[in-house]
Amino acid sequence: MMKRRKGLLFRLYTYFVIMILVPLFILGLSTYYGASAKLRDQAEANMAQVVNITSHHLEQYIRSYEYSTLSLLSNIDIKEYLDLNPGSNYENYFYISRIKDYAFEPLLIRYPDVISSLYIVRQDGRTVLENQGGAVDPTSSFSQAYFSQLFQQIPDNGKLMILNNGVTSQDGHYITLARKIRGLRSMDYKGILAIELRSTDLSSLWKGIELGPQSHFSISDDQGKIIYHTDPAKIGQQQPWASSIKLSDDRVESFVNKEDGTEQFIVGLHSSYTDWDLQISIPMNDLRQPIIRVRTNMLWIGAITLIVALVMAYRLSYSITNPIQNLRRGMKKAEKGDWTRIPLSGKKDEVDELIVSYNSMVYRLSDLIDQVYEAEHFKREAELERQQAELQALQMQINPHFLYNTLETIVCFPAVQDSAEVSEIVKSMAYMLRYSVQTSLEEITVANELKHVLNYMSILKHRYGKEFEFDVEIPPAYLLNKMVRLTLQPLVENVFQHAFFEGIQDDHRICIKAQEEEDSFIVSVSDNGAGMDEARLLELRASLNTKRLTEAQNGKGGIGLLNVHRRIQLVFGEAYGLQVESLPGQGTVVRMVMPKSDHAEIVNKAISTKMAPSSV
């Protein structure tokens, strides 16, 4: 009762909530996502402008030092030094002094706080080096290995190459501008001219740009290694997104990436001149902060509106549902068989009209239900009696032909031979009679039906005067499966009457098999007799579908295929019965389709040996 009343209230609540919340929800979502998109576009445009300006300043910064080294490319002393023979110690000392005093010194004086090292390396490893960042030994194994690496990395085209390490340190705090240079008398590149800059000085390029406390600016090389970062501790580390995202040359791109457990909105640009990636990262929460306030206010307004709507919906729904509670209670009583009439409320409204109609309906239904109940009860009893009578009648329709032939055989045997055969025939016939005349409707087992068939075959052996080979290929697990009484022997008898009607030959064979398919248990009887043509087979299948209870075969009575088919259906249901397949001259297969039984586990435990093919 309470569940139904709450269901009605819930529906009324739902209508009011939908009417209020749907437009509020749509308005809130459109406002929230519109403002978020606009804010993101604005932030992306501002950050893209910063990245573009910073990239321009960075390129100008690098170019200024590149231009400063152009004078060194044409310096006669440097070219003469590159052409010196390895054994010219005096000349080597002479040119080193001149290079340091007249080539390097002006640059170091011009950029004292930016240039860390300035050096020229020959192919034989000799070096002219001026260092302002600390003592550097150009003959050390570290320096020689670094110089050797430079010769491998820098192309032989005189193009400037920008590296994120140097001979001073390999921790990423230095930037090296290097190119190969020629000597005075040869077009071959005989050395490297390099200038090392402190990467921390790059911060002077974007002074005055306010990114926020959680935002940062960084530069990484083509391998994703960070050259510069607003957090000096991250210089030299790997850029988190470098392996998955590649920026296009000289084009600003934006994306969202997770760094240190927080979502970051990143705007980046790849400089084709420096081959570096410049990026600005801002936490997504900082971008969403303004819209979060709008969302909070909308949630408060929506919550207050919802509470007011729910209160109004409850009052309205109660005023609607309260007058019909009596009507509902009366209907509940009617469901239990209490046809009590409901008193009128006295308001003379639509509810009173419903109560009047309900009382009239209850009066008529009470009479109709009594009539239907009596009729249904009578019909059910009649149907049960009819089915029981049909089963018993079908079960009692035993073909007397084999009994007559058996009696004739019994009469003849005492005159020509001992009475052992008579005893065997009589025992088999007695068992068959006892088994056949039982009229109980319960299902019997496969083992009982097989025993009945074996007795029938024992009688036929004496009747025809010869042994007949037939196979029983039924696994022990299926011997206790349920069947309908007197269904297997009629199929075997049908083989001798129709498949072997011209007489039993030595090559004739009958095979009984059992198997399970999905939810069905199938017992099949197959022979290699005369078979049926297609017309006869179609006629037989059509007869099976008519579900007739008896069968007439050229004036001969008996429990034929149609009765076996109908008996299986009466016991197990219309979905089961016989299936017939046959080919002229090749034999016939009749399958009894029945439901699966649950005896398989019992049989597996009780029977440890398999049933071998039998012969009678």
Beta strands, then each sheet from edge to edge (+ up, - down):
strand 1: 115-122
strand 2: 127-131
strand 3: 161-163
strand 4: 174-182
strand 5: 189-198
strand 6: 216-220
strand 7: 226-229
strand 8: 253-259
strand 9: 262-271
strand 10: 276-283
strand 11: 444-445
strand 12: 470-473
strand 13: 482-483
strand 14: 510-517
strand 15: 520-527
strand 16: 577-583
strand 17: 587-595
sheet 1: 2+ 1- 5+ 4- 3+
sheet 2: 7+ 6- 10+ 9- 8+
sheet 3: 11+ 13-
sheet 4: 12+ 14+ 15- 17+ 16-
end
